[in-house]
Amino acid sequence: MPLNLPFRCACLVAGTTILSACVPAGRPPAAPAAAVPITVQSTPPEDAPAPSLARPDRPVSRSQPSARLVNAVQALGRGFKGAVGISVRNIDEGWVVAWEGDRARPQQSVSKLWVAIAVMDAVEHGRLSLADRVTVRRSDLTLFHQPIRALVGKNGYTTTIGALLRGAMTRSDNTCNDVLLWKVGGPSAINRMLREKGIDGVKFGPGERKLQARTAGLEWKPKWAGGWGFLQARAAMTYEARAKALRRYLAAPMDGASANGVTLGLSLLAEGKLLTPRSTASLLTLMRSSKTGPLRLKSGLRPGWTLAHKTGTGQDLNSWSTGYNDVGLLVAPDGHRYAVAVMIASTHQPIPTRMRLMGNVTRAIVANAAR
């Protein structure tokens, strides 16, 4: 992969507030648009005038990313056959290297991270307790991946807020997440939290059921909860109708977030600017315990490195896959921290190729840190 592709440097405002299932056969959609060159972003020098949106408490950069890392991220982004956004944010030094890092892309289950932050924030303020008892009813069930479904009988299943949070973050359980979402006030509450905490470039969608139904070109029906109704209705659609709905979703994702926006949120979390130290540590422990995506970003780890992460996986239409993501906090053996996001909006590449791209982003960071 050539490494001498053009790139441009731009300043990043200091702390700027930033499920797959089987489907019927059909013709493949048009290839995604070509990627644009990489952007290398860093905080301004101390004597530069701060723009109006700057966070005065955010540290200024003391270094720049290496040309080797810039070239590696550029090569990975340009070389991937699909629409991908990559962001690598050095939390301790302040710079960002990104490939199409400001374009909104589907989050899918990456958005569970923001629900988890809202839950922990509610716990900190006494509105919720992790020990609170919650009964999950059949009417609460969603679709696609929801391991809790097996436990929900005719009288429901009683558990705790803490257990639901663990299910959402370590197993990406859609029902666990949706129950928590409504406990903290629904999508509008999450979007308000994102604005108030200065996480620009991230938008929360309408919740799992409506999001997945609309992505397929359908409107959610309560009778589908926990059953096969959604999959049957989707399977009855023509290829053309499904493809039209997917293209509409990709053009303006209801749960859209930029890779740079996600790494900003992760950076603020790591810096203790979103939650108390205790809540931050608890959430990162859950993220390090995630069972999903072991061959995505984690595949590039080396001894002594750790990753606290959240995956996301959207719907497929034949070989066309959407919303294949992994984001997280990567920590070196010496404690140096990086926020990383790889968000594949659309591709026809097989799963191993997608996973290899993500692992290679991690490998590039590790190799750069070793020099």
N, C-alpha and C positions, 0 to 999 in steps of 0.2 A: 504494500500500500504506500503510495508516494506520500512523503511528509512535508513537501515544500509547497503545499497549497497556500494561497493567500489567506491572511487573517488580519483582523483589525482589533485594536485595543480601544477600550472605552472605559470610562470611570463608572463605578457602581456607587451610588449615593451611600454614605455611611449608614448602614442599617435601613435602607429604604423599605418601608412597610410593604412589604411585598404580599367469568363464570362460564364458564364455557359450557356448551351443550351441543348435542348432535343436531344437524340441520339438514333440510332437503338439498339434493344436488342441484347444481345450476351453473351458469356461466360465471367466470371470474370477473370482478369489477375492473375498472380502469386502474392502471398503475398509479401510485401516489405521486404527488408533485416532487420535483427534485429538491434536495436540501440546499440551504444557503450556507455560506462559509461560517466558520467558527467565530464566536465573540469571546475575547479574553477580557474579563472585567476585574477591576481592583478598586479599592478605596482610594480617595485622593490624598495627596501629601498634606501634612499638617498646615502648611501655609496657604492652601487653596481655600477659596470661599465656599462655605457649605451651602448647597441648595436648600430651598425652603422645607423640603421633606426629610432632611437629614435627621437622624437620631443623635443628639449631642452626647449620649452616653456610650455610643458604639466606638470601639477602639479603631484607630487608623492603622493602615497596613504598614508593616515594617519590611516587607519583602515582596517579590513578584513570583509568579509561578515560573517554573523552569520551561525553557523552550521544548525540552523533551516531553513534558506532560502536555503542553499545548499541542504539539504535533501529534501526540498519541491520541488525544481526544478528538482532534480534527480528523485524523485518519479513520478512527472508529465510526464517527458520525457520518462522514462522507461515504465510507465503504459499505455501510449497511443498506440493504435494499428494502427500504421502507421509510416511513415518516417517524423519526425518532428525535427526542430531545434529551440532551445530556447536560448535567450540571455537577460540577465538583467545586465545593466551597470550602476553603481552608478556614476553619472557625477561629483558629488561634492567630492567624496572620492577616485575615481579612480579604484575600483575593478570591476571585471566582474564575474558573475556566468553564465555558459552556459552548455547546453546539445546539443551535436553535433553542436556546434556553428560555426565551421569552414568549414562545408560542403556546397558547392554551391547548392542552391535550387531555383526553379522558383519564380520570384518576382511577375509576372503579374502586376496588377495596383499599387503595391508598387513603381514601377519605375517612376510613375508620380511625386513622390517627387523630384527626381533628375532633371526632366524637370523643375519643379517649381523653384528649386534653380538656374538653369541656366537662367531662365527668369528673376528672380529678380536680378541676377548678371548683366545681360544685361541692365536692367533698371538702375542699379547703375552706369554703365559705359556709359550711354547715347546712347546705341545702340537701345534701345526700350523704349517706354513709355507705362504705363498701360492704358493711354488714346488713344493710337494709334488705328485707325479704321481698322478693318479687315473684309473682305467679305468671308464668308464660302460658298463654292460652293458644289453642289451635288457630284462633283468628289472628294471632300475632305472627304466625309462621310466614316466611317470605318465599324464596325460591332459590334455586341453585344450591350452593354449598351452605348447609345448615345442620351440622352434626347434632345439635340440640333437638332436632325434630324427633329423633328416636325416643326421647325421654318425655315428650309431651303427649300425655294420654287424654282421655275424654274429660278429665277433671283438671287438666293442665299440669304444669310442672313447676314446683316452687323452688327457687334458688336465691342467690344473692346478687347484688350489684357487682360485687367483686368477682364472682364466678362468671357473670355475663361479660365483664370486661376482659377477663382472661380468655374466654372463648372467642371474643371478637378479635383480640390482638394476637393470640398465639395460633388459633385455628381458622381465623378469618370467617367466623360464623356470621352469616348475614342476619339471621334472626336475633342473635345476641346483640348485634350492633343496632338493629332497628329498634329493639326495645329500649336500649340505652339512649338512642337518639331522641325518642319521645319523652324519656324521663328528664332530659335536660332542656326541653322546649321545642324540639323539632328543627327542621332545616334553617328556619329564620334565625333561631338562637345561635346555631353554629356559624352562619354567615356574619352575624353581629359580633361574635367573639373574634372571628378572623380579622374583622376591621378594627376592633378595639385593641387587639394585641399587635397590630401592625404587620400582619402577614399578607402582604400584597401579592397579587398574581395567583391567588387560590380562591376558588368558588366551590361551595358545597351544593350538591344536587338535591333532588326532591325526595330522597330516601330510596332504599333498595328496590322496592316493588315498582314504584312509578318509573324509576330510572330505567330498569331493565325492560319493562313493558314498552316504554316510549322509544327506547333504543331499537326495539324490534318492530316499531310501527304500530303498537297496540296501546290500549288504555287498560290499566290494571282493574281487575274485577275482584272484589273481596272473596268470592267463592273459589278463587284460585289458590287461596292461602294454604300452603303446605301440600297441595295436591299436584296433579299432572295437567290441570286445565291450561296453564300458561304454555307449557311445552306443546300441548295439542293444538292450541290456537296458533302458535308460531309455526308449527309444522304444516298447517293448512294454508299458510301464506305462499304466494308465488315468490320465486327468486327475485324477480324485479322489484316487488314491494319491499322485501327484506333489504335488498341492496340500496334502494332509495332511502329507506329509514336510516341505515347505517351511515350513508354519506351525509345525510342531514345532521346526524349526531356528531360525526367527526368534524364537520364544518363549524359547529357551534356547540361543543359538549356542555350538557347541563351541569356536569360535575367537573368542568374544565379547570386545569391548573397548569402553570408553566413549571418547567423543571427548576428554574431559578427561584420561583415562588416557593416551591416545596423545600428546596435547600435553605432558603431564608427561614422558613418556619422551623425546620430541624435545627438550624443554628441557634435561633432564639431559645428553643427548648433546651439545647445543650448548655447554653450560657445562663440558664436559670431565669430567663426573662418572661417565661410563660407560666411557670408553676414554682412552688417552693422547692427547695433542694430535696426534701423527703419525697414529695410527689413526683418530681422529675426522676429520681432514682428508681422509684417503684415502676413508673411507666417504661423507662429504658430497660429495666430487668425483664418486663413482659416482652418487649420487642426483641431482646436477645434470646428469648425462649421460643420465638416463633417457629412453628413447624412447617410453615409454607415456604416455597421457593428455595429449597436448600442448594439448588444448582444455578441460582441466579447470581446476585452480587456476592453471595457467600462463597461461590465456587472459586473466587480469586483470592481468598484469604491465605495468609501465610502464618506460620507459628507466631504467637504473641499478639496477633491482630484480632480485634473483635468487631462484630457488626450487630447493631440494634436496628431492625428493619421492619418494613411493612410492604407486602406485595399487593398487586392488583391485577386482575385478569378479567377481560371483557368477553363479549360474545364473538363467536366465530360464524362465518358463512362459507362453507366448503374450506378452501385453503386460505381464506381471507380472515385474518385475526386482528382484533382491535383491543386497545387498552391493556397491553401486556407490560407491566411495570414492576420495578423494585426501587425502593428509596430507603435510606437509612443513615445512621451515624457510624462512621468507620473510625476506630481508635487504634493508633499505632502502639507498639510495645513501650515507647517512651511517653505515651499519653497524648501525643499530638492528635487532633481531631479534624475530621473531614465530614461534611454533609454531602451525600451523594444521591443523585436521582437519575435513573434511566427510564424514560417513559416512551414506549413504542405505541404510537397512536394507531398505526395501520401497517400491515405487512403481509406478504405471502410466504415469508421465510418459515421453515419448520421450527418447532420448539427448541431443538438443540442449538440451532443457529442463534436464536434469540437469547438463550441462556449464555451462550459463549460470548456474545457481545457484552452482556452485563458483567460476566466474570472478567472479561478483558479490561473493562473500565476499572474494576477493583485492582487488577494486576498493574495497570498503568500508575495508579496512585501509590501502590506499594513500591514499585520500582523507582518512582520518582523520589519517595521519602528515603529510600535506601542510599541515595547518592549524596 
